[in-house]
Amino acid sequence: MNDVLTFSIGEPEIFSPFDLIDLLSCQTIDGYYAPPIAYDTLTKLPRLNTHHESALDCKKNILSSIFKETQYLDYESCEAFIKDYLMFGNAYLEPVPSILGNTIRYRHVMAKYTRIGTDGQYYFLKNFGEKILKKNLIHVKAYDVNQNIYGMPNYLSAMLSIALNHAGTMFRYKYYKNGSHAGFILAINGHVSDKGMKTIEDTLKQTKQDGNFKNLVVHLPKGDKDSVQLIPISQIAAKDEFVNIKDVSRDDIASVHRVPLVLMSIQANNAGGFGNPAPFAKVFYQNELYPMIRKFMSVNHRISQKIFDFDKYELE
């Protein structure tokens, strides 16, 4: 009896859809509230998908470009603050006191490692579970309907689309890099010696990577046209859905960010293109970025200090 070899196909997922269950509440860990979703997951997403990263950077760059440095906040701190708010839905500033005790400026505190304690205080997590108390932090958060401890970013509904887009890219990358694909079964019905079968097997193994797209000649003196059959498993070349997957997932990501494609350096599929990007940029700023600016400016009224200041967004 011939032995049958079986194997499984698959790799660990970037994240599971069941991870979204964590969005329901903030768990208590070691005296502080854990964010509703793992921040490690959120920081991976921009590196997995160009459209998601481009949309985040587009918002950050426009807001940073019109920010005016103030007595209390410099450009670099504001840029980091904006990026944290866009990625995590939370951003923090820490007052820096003078010798006399009054605040002379504010510095950015990384949102990924900042936690809110069960006592209402803010803590910065360091290695080996060490917590550093942060007093008088300014916390700006995007409202979440499930809890009022942390803010939540607005792109979570596109997480699976980001993963799908990345999976499609990795599949195509491995497909071309491998160069020898399980797309067929080579069935030989004619008489072939053990040495001949060994030669065919070695030749097929050599068609991977740099040896792909090579031809193979099989000579069977007593064979006929049915002695060697190529039985396809999948018509991957003819039915590849790579482009459709990329386009559909890209549209999902662009929709959740509401960034016009022309501002994300995406080329139009038609000959006419997207047209003049200026009207798109103006509408995008008014509808999506200006409300964010108003949220940041509200900090000035909250603490009676002019921390944030922005120029009017204009296109020359």
PEZICOR-V527665 format. One record per helix or strand of 3 or more residues. SS is the DSSP state (H for helix, E for strand). FROM is the first residue (numbers start at 0). TO is the last residue. If there is no record, write none. Layout:
ss:SS from:FROM to:TO
ss:SS from:FROM to:TO
This chain:
ss:H from:16 to:23
ss:H from:38 to:47
ss:H from:49 to:64
ss:H from:74 to:87
ss:E from:89 to:96
ss:E from:102 to:108
ss:H from:110 to:112
ss:E from:113 to:116
ss:E from:121 to:124
ss:H from:126 to:128
ss:E from:130 to:133
ss:E from:137 to:140
ss:H from:155 to:177
ss:E from:183 to:187
ss:H from:193 to:204
ss:H from:208 to:210
ss:E from:227 to:231
ss:H from:235 to:238
ss:H from:241 to:256
ss:H from:260 to:263
ss:H from:276 to:302
